[in-house]
């Protein structure tokens, strides 16, 4: 059979080859290089490094702690997220939209800011802790906000969103008629939950477990700031790198990478196994309980507590940004209001620079990410080009690579001149952080592009072509307008995440690209708490401001109705 | 000369051959229908004519010129898709004007043409509406107006009525036929609905498994099916074998397809109705009733017009006449 090879196919092949070259250079080869280094020793490649690592009890404890953080993180986030999803789907009637928006706040506010806010609230000298010690019958603080418990507490209130959004979306597909059939057969509430609700939410729960676990085991800001000596892989990697012990860092990175890959493969395949087709005739189920009013009230009460816990850190950051550092440190309730923190930022170019650096680097990361993912998503939709599909698979790879792993991988390859960087080393330059941010953003942007393209029917493009438009005109006038909302919302999400990114920033920043997240932490550690809070408040303001266009463009993805 | 001519078209998806050596001619101004079941290759054929697919073998000619490898935007064909494929970011008039703007037509001419098309499809009052605000029938009309606005040489209709409810579908096919006649544009229409095909076509090509089984006027295809498939797919039919034909006094013939309305039913025996049987099924359809009659030479379907009530009932003894 004859095959007609067109100019378009040649263009796709050239693009796919260029993309593969870049992805190999910045993702695949660095990962391979780190794994290789973890096996390297004086007598060639061997398992000796790993044997030595696992023989030391403190290293085994690091792995145990990391798995513990992952496991407890999943359990607590699952409990909070699923509870909120059920509440919002079936019980919440009043202030629904406001609550939905408030519940999204942890997505929009960088983790490092929330951790610092938690310290100001629940830490040894935190406002809530000091308030409790004022009570006559409380002599010592009733809790210590640090160690494993503190880290898991922070995780529960920052990472529950994966469970909440996924399960909330899945719950809408609980079919009223199926529920009624089960009840008709004599099944009770338990049977409905087991046979109808659970199978519907199971894929969402599995995907959420995977995402939360990956996020928990690679979390760096919480263990490093409130871990109080809690040794987990992410903190040990940074420590090893700081001590220039790259072979040790490589072993730890490889173990973390292995955890990420195994969990991703396991839970992704499980979620596919249990996935189901949505019936187009689904009649949505609404829970109406006339008898169990106490149940509704209990749900309301727990949610109110939850909302207070979510809003309090954000409010405290903004509040403390207007208070002098002296007052923060001396008073139970800091009340010496001032604008000096903001003046310090905006009057000194040196203090303002990290903010500008982060803005610049985040925008650059979004631009790089879009330049790679958007054409790949568009061309990959109908093309059967194998090179392109391999490149698409590589674009999704960072999904299962923890942030600290990406950073160490880049250090290993780009601390010396590299063919992938025009023969120059990249470590210590401005561009290395935007590149690292862009790598983590690739799966999210590719997915955003794919979802947005799903809304552009092949028919509309063909209709445009049949009316005389060439492929470029069709792309600009028909595809792009349809694509824009989804892609812009994905870009905003990436921008917000990278604005406050801390893990990779701590490993890769230098004199020329010190990001605001690093400045937030160092200012706090140097007791310039007010400035640290003002940085935080500015980021909160920026992120909350971006929430408006995000919800306007892509409301359904964020479960805001 | 024919407007569209397909010569020896073969098309494949991977290793699956979906069209095998298809030859087809469409005369200028004709409404030519491709009728066949799902998966028979009719949409592939339309997409080949539209330029969205390239055939593995064969040629597509328009007015005698080979357009096999010509890009879709250079073919000047209007297409109405099954899901209408309207541009969701544009209003009704922007959708209709789209093709004209691409041709850099003067603004005054665009306005004139948009007015004419919207009037033709009865949507003049909806010009500023977003396409999402329209009903299925209205969306279909916008799609027709949009396809016709640039004055295409050929109109391609890909099951445009399959998303409409029955009554609207009947109404729209009459309207579509009247618009097509008024403009005189050569049209290739795709459907799996035999009633639709019989009602609006000048010529029908019956397709099955990637091949054209028969091409002819609706009357020819219905009255004189040339293959088993054409006979069974287009309308109901009775297959009369040799013993049955012998019983009806036609021993010289080997086999024959007879439509149910070509068999007449009597309550009394007569010379012209030699085959006796019993009514075993009755299906009342309003204007018509369909009877299944069990005889010694086979089971036959009979269709009768209800003139003030049904003529027979379950269990009646009847005598059948062939009216060929």
Interface residues (C-beta under 8 A of the other chain):
Chain A: X1 X2 X4 X457 X459 X460 X462 X463 X464 X465 X466 X467 X468 X469 X470 X473 X478 X481 X482
Chain B: X12 X47 X50 X51 X52 X54 X56 X57 X69 X71 X72 X73 X74 X75 X76 X77 X78 X79 X81 X82 X83 X84 X85 X86 X87 X88 X89 X98 X99 X102 X103 X143 X146 X147 X150 X156
